[in-house]
Amino acid sequence: MKKKFLSGFMAVMVAGFVLAGCGSGGNTETTKGAGTTAAAEESDNFNAEGFPIVKEPITLKVVLGIRNQDSLMPPNDMPLVQELEKKTGIHIEWDVIKAADWSTKINLMFSSGEYPDIFITPNTGMNVEEYGVSQGILLPVDELTEKYMPTYTERIKAEDSDPTLSLVASDGKKYSIGYLVGQNINADQHFFINQEWLDNLGLPMPQTFDELTDTLRAFKTGDPNGNGQPDEIPLCITIDSGNSCVRNMLPMFGVPAGGKWLYIDEDKQIQFAPTQQGFRDCLTWLHMLYQEGVLDPEVLSQDDNTVNVKKTEGNIGFTVEWRLMAMGWDEGITKTHTLYMPTAPEGVEPQIARYLEVAGNGAFVTSSNQHIPESMRWLDNLLETSAMFSMYYGEEGKAWEYDAENGKVNTLITDTSQLRDCLDCNALFFAPTKYISETFNMSPQRIQKTEYCQRYDAAGVIQKYANRYLDMAPLSSEQREELSLIQTDINNAVKESIPQFIAEGVTDKSWDAYIKRFDNMKVDKLVSTYQEGIEQLDID
C-alpha cells in the first residue's frame, strides 16, 4: 500500500451504525466549511506555541462516547484531566454518553441545533457524509491538523503510507482526527488446537484438512482429557456471535467473508460469500461433525458468552479466536492450545481475512465551535506521548512507566474492570505502526498476536486485499443507507439458514431454495456498487 493509496475522494467509515435524520445547528450554507473561515481565526487570547494554549481561561464543551461496559469517574474528577486543564488553560464541560444511548442522544442533539465544540468517538460512531459533507455540522480538518496539530501530523508523515487516508469523505476531505492503536498485525483471526490432547493421544499436528477432521473425531472418542467421561468438545463455535463463529470457519474453505458477507478476491473483484461453493462445503462439513457429536451439540443455541465459559474451562479441542492470552481464559485454553496453521479441502486454498491497520474516527470539531485553533491544539496535546498513555492507561508510575533500559513505555495495569481514573480506550489515541514500535514495549499478548500474524503471513494463507477497503469506498449517504437495508435482508436470510443447514444438512434442493432467497434482495446492486467504489481506490 503506497502513498498513492487513494485517489480523488473516499468515504469515511461509518462506525457501527448510521444516525437517522436530523437538522443542522443553523443554515447549512453558513455553517458548511466554517472551519476554514472566520471561526478558525486566531484570537488575541490564543498562544500558537507553548503553554498555556490561551492567555485567559476558556471553556470547551466535549461529548465523549464510551463503551457500555466502561466504568469511569467523572472526567473532571480525574487527576490527569485536572493537570491538563492547568497546563492548557482550557476547562472542559464533559458530556459522557454510553454506546447504548449514543444514537438517541446524538439525534436529539443534532435535531435541537445545540451540539458541543468537540466530539470524541473512538467507540461510538458518526455519519460523516450526513453531518459533515451534507450538513456542515462537522468541520473538515485537513488544513487545521496541518497547522495546529504538529504531533499528529508528524506521526502520519513518519509512516510508509498514510494511515488516515481511511478518513477521507466523498468530497475528498477529512472530517475527523484519527484513532489508531497500531499493533503491527495483518490477520483477523487464528485457529487453535489443543496440543495437550494431541500429546495425550499420541497424535501429530494435523497437516491436511482430512487429518484435521480425523483428529477432531479422535478428540471425541479417545478420552484425551483422561477423566473416563465422554465430555470433551472437539469443535466449539457459535452460529453468528463473537470471534468463534461460523463466519470465521469459512476461511478454511477459501471464503474470507467480512461483516457485509462480501470479500475481495485476488483480482480485486467483490464476491458474495453466502452463495459460494466454499460456503456450502463448510456447512456440509459442520453438519457431518454435528451428526457425529464432534461439533458442540449446543452450537445451534449458544452465544459467545457460553463459548467463552467453555474456553475458560478448557475442555475443548479446536476453535477460532483473535489470540489466546489476555482474552479471559488464561486458566483455560491459553494453557493447552497452540496455533494451528489453517488447512483446506483438496483443491482449495485457505484464506484468513486480512486485517488492515488504518485509522478510525477519533474526534470531530463542530461548526458551532468558536475556539477552533484552541481546540485543535488541545486535541494535539492529548496525543503527546505522556498525556496519551496517561489518558488511556492511567497515571504514570502506577499504570505505566518508561522502561529504564530502552526508554519505551511499559504498561503496569492489569485490572481494567474497576472504576477508572482515566478515559481508558475511549481516549483519543493515535499510534501508527512505526510510532508504537518505537515508543511502546508491546505487552505479551500483543507480541503473541504479532507472532501469530507473522507465521500466517509466511505461510501465505492471508487474504490479499482486506475487506476493510469496502468501508472506504467513496459512497454517498444515500448509497450507504440503501446498501445497509440490502445487507440487513441478506444477513437475516443467512443467519436463518445456517442453523438449518448444520442441523439438517445441505441437499441440492435445500441449497437451490436457499439461493433463490436472494433473488429479490438486490445482491447484484450491492456487489456492483461496492465494486465501483473500490475501483476508485488506488490499492496495490
Secondary structure as GFF3:
##gff-version 3
##sequence-region A 1 540
A	DSSP	alpha_helix	28	31	.	.	.	ID=ss1
A	DSSP	three_ten_helix	34	36	.	.	.	ID=ss2
A	DSSP	three_ten_helix	38	40	.	.	.	ID=ss3
A	DSSP	beta_strand	58	66	.	.	.	ID=ss4
A	DSSP	three_ten_helix	75	77	.	.	.	ID=ss5
A	DSSP	alpha_helix	79	88	.	.	.	ID=ss6
A	DSSP	beta_strand	90	98	.	.	.	ID=ss7
A	DSSP	alpha_helix	99	112	.	.	.	ID=ss8
A	DSSP	beta_strand	118	120	.	.	.	ID=ss9
A	DSSP	alpha_helix	128	128	.	.	.	ID=ss10
A	DSSP	pi_helix	129	134	.	.	.	ID=ss11
A	DSSP	alpha_helix	142	148	.	.	.	ID=ss12
A	DSSP	alpha_helix	150	158	.	.	.	ID=ss13
A	DSSP	three_ten_helix	165	167	.	.	.	ID=ss14
A	DSSP	beta_strand	177	181	.	.	.	ID=ss15
A	DSSP	beta_strand	190	194	.	.	.	ID=ss16
A	DSSP	alpha_helix	195	201	.	.	.	ID=ss17
A	DSSP	alpha_helix	209	221	.	.	.	ID=ss18
A	DSSP	beta_strand	233	235	.	.	.	ID=ss19
A	DSSP	three_ten_helix	246	253	.	.	.	ID=ss20
A	DSSP	beta_strand	262	264	.	.	.	ID=ss21
A	DSSP	beta_strand	270	272	.	.	.	ID=ss22
A	DSSP	three_ten_helix	273	275	.	.	.	ID=ss23
A	DSSP	alpha_helix	277	291	.	.	.	ID=ss24
A	DSSP	alpha_helix	304	313	.	.	.	ID=ss25
A	DSSP	beta_strand	316	321	.	.	.	ID=ss26
A	DSSP	alpha_helix	333	336	.	.	.	ID=ss27
A	DSSP	beta_strand	337	340	.	.	.	ID=ss28
A	DSSP	beta_strand	360	365	.	.	.	ID=ss29
A	DSSP	alpha_helix	372	382	.	.	.	ID=ss30
A	DSSP	alpha_helix	385	393	.	.	.	ID=ss31
A	DSSP	beta_strand	400	402	.	.	.	ID=ss32
A	DSSP	beta_strand	409	411	.	.	.	ID=ss33
A	DSSP	three_ten_helix	424	426	.	.	.	ID=ss34
A	DSSP	beta_strand	430	431	.	.	.	ID=ss35
A	DSSP	alpha_helix	433	439	.	.	.	ID=ss36
A	DSSP	alpha_helix	444	459	.	.	.	ID=ss37
A	DSSP	three_ten_helix	467	472	.	.	.	ID=ss38
A	DSSP	alpha_helix	477	504	.	.	.	ID=ss39
A	DSSP	alpha_helix	508	516	.	.	.	ID=ss40
A	DSSP	alpha_helix	523	534	.	.	.	ID=ss41
###
